[in-house]
Amino acid sequence: MINHSDLPLCEVCKSDISTNKIVVARGNPNASLMIIGEAPGAKEEEIGQPFVGRSGKLLDKLLINSGIDIALDVYFCNVVKYRPPKNRRPTKREIEENLPWLYQQIKLVDPDIVVLVGTTAVESILRIKTRISFLRGKWIKWEDKIVMPVFHPSYLLRNPSKEEGMPFALSQLDFLKVKEKMDHSEDSSNMSFL
């Protein structure tokens, strides 16, 4: 956790982050599962870790309910490493200027599975603009990784129904698929990809 209060602009992207903290990651840097979100929110900025606010607590619950050990099995990070002003969606420029850092994280952690949480993460990594409702829960081959897009937990907080077929229930099924893939080191050639 770095406080850049002495710097008026981020040296990487030239954005004004004079009051923001850089939020790099939380979790196990040797994890087999990497979860990538959009950018830190207020709570993440305050604590200096990604996915620790209300959305993060819900994400943790979904992972734990699927049998995934969030301390051992998961490395959490974001596309953009600081909170955008007024908690807005990161701009294309901010994303592009933060991607080299994210790619380096992916290279260093070298996860077997990457879960892309929400539209910004999907568009940033996969370079496609397709509705998350179409992509979620599907395995996609990217570089040498297997990737699954999922709904962002903030969307689930706005759509809390746990009825079958609703976003929350679908998300729980998605994480069960991730857990199953983690448990069975199948050859990726036997998998169906989008």
Buried (B, 14 or more C-beta within 10 A) or exposed (E): EEEBEEEEEBEBBEBEBEEBBBBBBBBBEEBBBBBBBBBBBEBBBBBBBBBBBEBBBBBBBBBEEBBBEBEEBBBBBBBBBBBBEEEEBBEEEBBEBBBEBBEEBBEEBBBBBBBBBBBBBBBBBBEEEEEBEEBBBBBBEBEEBBBBBBBBBBBBEEEEEEEEEEBBBBBBBBBBBBBEBBEEEEEBEEEEEB
